[in-house]
């Protein structure tokens, strides 16, 4: 794992999230953590090719997946399929504890037959954006046990692969028929992904609502409607939040001045950058940088 990136959402050029794997040679990330409503990494819409499982061990979370809100209660596990726009939404003031496992499906692709018949049949199926495994059901209990044990085997690729196959067996059982239409496309989601990609590729420039809407080939009004529906944000709020996240990354890794950081992250001034940063992080950029010197990577993840 690249520790300096823990807690920050990295993006590829197509706008999808780059998962900070525990080992770059094994596409898997397992973490036992907690979240508060004020955590800076919560409520951040994103998507990735990896599948994601999160088990709530104490408390309660809500997951937004393609604009649908799914409650995840203590003992439940949510499975988020590949390339779904999602984010978690802490709903209660108290801390929520969880175990998360994110892995690329290629870990399971032992052969072309397995890949096409059992893996892509799930990951490419538009009818399976997510599965909620409830703690009151036998399948949910099995996955809960696996998720509780998985953090003990970080670094043991064999055991994690075995666990992922065990999880996939439960996923397939929950899916029923694995028939799917490989030509299916959701135009709204595709437009939103295009606009998110545009923001993430051009955040350092002076971009407007018109520019964002044009990237998704939609009107300004429909652009606003899509962002509200899928992200609970306006397009400009999403742009500002992404810029602020880039400021946090830079503060943690360089010694540039505040004016220089504002300039390369698209803010019109250091003072405006400071106001926006404080809104999301609860402190000034300078204070954040000073505190970062004495903060462990795990603390970053739970800010």
N, C-alpha and C positions, 0 to 999 in steps of 0.2 A: 504494500500500500504506500502511496505517496502521502505521507503524513500531513504535509503542508496543505493538501487539498481536502483533508477529511472535514466534512461538514459543509463544503462548498459544492454546488452543482455545476459541473463542467459540461460544456456543450460541444457537440460536433458541428461541422459546417452546415449540415442539413437540419440543424436545430434540435436534434435528439440529444438526450443526456448521455454523457460519457461516464459510465459507472466507475468509481474508483475501487477497482478490484483489490482484494487482499494480496493477490499475487498477479502481476500483469501477464504471467504465462498460464494462468488458470482463471477463466472468467467467472469468478464467484466472489460475492461480498456477503459476509455474515456479521451481524453486529447486535449486541444486546444494549439497548439504550433507553432513553426516556424523552418525553416531550412535554412542554408547557404551551399554553396558547400563545405566549410571547416568543417562542422559539423562532429564530430568524429563518430557518430552513423549512418550516411548515407553511402551508398555504402557497406553495410555489408550483404552479402547473408545469408539468414536463412529461416527456415520454422517452422510451428507449427500446431497443430491440430485445433487451433482457426481459425475463419474467420476474415478477416480484411477489414475495409472500411476506406478510406481516402478521404476527401473532401478538395480541394484546395480553400481557401477563398481569397487569394491574391497571384498572381504570377503564377508560372508554375513548374511542376515536371514531371519527366519521371520515370515510374516504369518498372523494368525488372522482368518478371515473366516467369520462365522456359526458359530463354534466349531470350524471345520476349520483345521488348521495346515498352511500351505503353505511349503515351503522356497524361498527366492529366492537363488540362487547368483550369483557374480560373472558379469556379462554377461546375466543373466536380467532380464526385465521382468514385473511382476505388474500386471494390469489388474483393478481393483476396480470392479464395477458400481455403479450408483446405489443408494443407500439400504441398503447392506449394513453390518452391524455388524462393524467391523474395527479392528485395531490391529497395529502391528509389534512384534516381540519379538526384540531383539538376543540372540543366542545365544552369542557368543564375547566374550572380554574385550577384544579389540582393536577398534579403530575400524573402522566400516563406512562407506564413501563411497557416495553415491547421487545420482541426479537424480530429482526428483519433478515431475510435472505433474498439476494438478487443474483440471478445467474443467467448466463447466456444459454439458450437451448442447444447450442452446438455441443455442449458437454454430453448431451444424451444421444447424439447422432452417431451411433456405433456403425451404422451402415446406411446406404441409400434407402433401403427398404424400411428400416426403422425410422429414418428421418421423414420420409414421405407418408408412411402409413400411420405413425403414432405421434410424431413431433409437430410437423407442419400442419397436420390435420387439426391440431389444437391452436397453434400460434397464428395460423393464417385463417382461422375460422372467425368471420365477423359476428357470429352469433354467440361467441364466448369472450366478451370483454373482461369478465371477472367471474370468480366463483367465491361465494362466502361459505366457509366451513364452520358450522356452529358447534360450540362446545358441548351441546346437548346431544349431538349425533355421534355415532360410532366412528365415522370417517374423520370428523373434526377432532375427536380425541386422539386418533392415530397421528394425524398431522401435528397436533399440539405436542405430543411426545417427541416427534422427530425434531421439531423446531426448538424445543427446550434443550435437546442434546447437541444440536448442530454447532453452537459456539464452542463446544469443547474440542471440536475437531478442525478448527481453523488451522490451515497449514497441512492438513492430512487430506490430500486430494482424493485418495481412494475412498475414504469413508464418506466424504461429502458427496462424491459421485453416487455412491450407494444410496445415500439419503435422498438425493434428487430423483433417482429412479423410483424410490419408494413413494415419494411425493407425487411423481408423475403417474404412477399407477392409480393413485386416488383421484387425480385430476381427470384421467381418462374415464374412470368409473363414474365420476360425477357428470361428465359431458354426455353420456349416452351415445347416440349416433354421432360419428365423427365426419359425416358428409359435410362438405362445404363448397361454396362457390368462390373459386380463386379469382374471379373477375369482379367480385363485389368491391364497390368503392363508396364511401360516404363523402359526398362532396363538401358538406359543412366541415367535417373533421379535416379533410384535405386542405380546405381553404385556411382553416385556423393554423394548421401545421406550417403552411407556407408563410403566414403572417408572423408566427413565432420565429421561424427561421430567419425572416427578413430582419426582425428586431435584433436577434442574436448575432447576426452577421454585420449589422450596420449601426449598432448602438452608439458607436463613437462619433457618428456623423449627426448632423442636424436634420432629423427626420420628423415628419409630421403625420397626423392622422390620415391625411390623403395618401401619403406614401405607403403607410401600412395597409390601408384598404386596397390600394392598387396591387400590392404584392399578393393579395388573396383573391384578386379579380372580383371584388365585391364593392358595394357602395359604402360610404362612411357610416350610414345608419346600420346596415347589416353587419359591418365590421364591429361596431359597438355591441350589437346584439349577440354576435358570436362570442366575443370575449366575456360578456356578462354571463352567458349561458354556460360556457365551458370552464371559465377561470375565476368567476366572481370578481373580476377586475375590469377596468376600462383598458383599452389599448395603451393609453399613455401611462396609466398606473403600472402596467406590465413592463413597459419600457423603462420607467424610472426604477422599478424594483430590480430589474436585471442590471441596469447601470450601477446601482448601489452594491449589488453582489460582486460586480467586477472591481469596484473600489475596495471592498473588503479583501478580495484576493490580492490586489496590488499592495495594499497596506501591509499585508502579512508577508510579502516577499521582496519588497524593494524599499529604497530610501528616497523616492521621488518627493518633491514638494507637493503641497496640497493643490496648488495651481496647476502643476504639471499633471497630476492625477485627474483633476477635473477636466482638463483639456483632452486627455486620451480616453475618457469614459463618456464623453458627450455632454457633460454639464457646461452650462454657459459661464459659470463662475465657481470659485471655491466656496463662496458663502452659500450659494444655492445647493451645491453638492453636500455641504455640511448639514443644511436643514433636512434634505431628503434622507441623508444617512442616519441622522438622529431619529427620524420618524420610524425607521425600520429596526435600528440596532439599539436605540435607547441611549446612545452616547455619541459624542462627536467623533469624527474620523481620527483625530489626534489622540483622543483618550483611548479609542479602540486599539490603535497601534501600540500605545504604551502598555496597555493591559495585555496585549498579545504576547509580549516578551516573556510574561510570567504565566502564560496559560498553556495547558497541555492540549494536544489535539482533541482529546475527548471533550474537554471543556468547550472547544469551538463548536463541536457537533451539537452540543446541548445549550448553546447560547439562546 
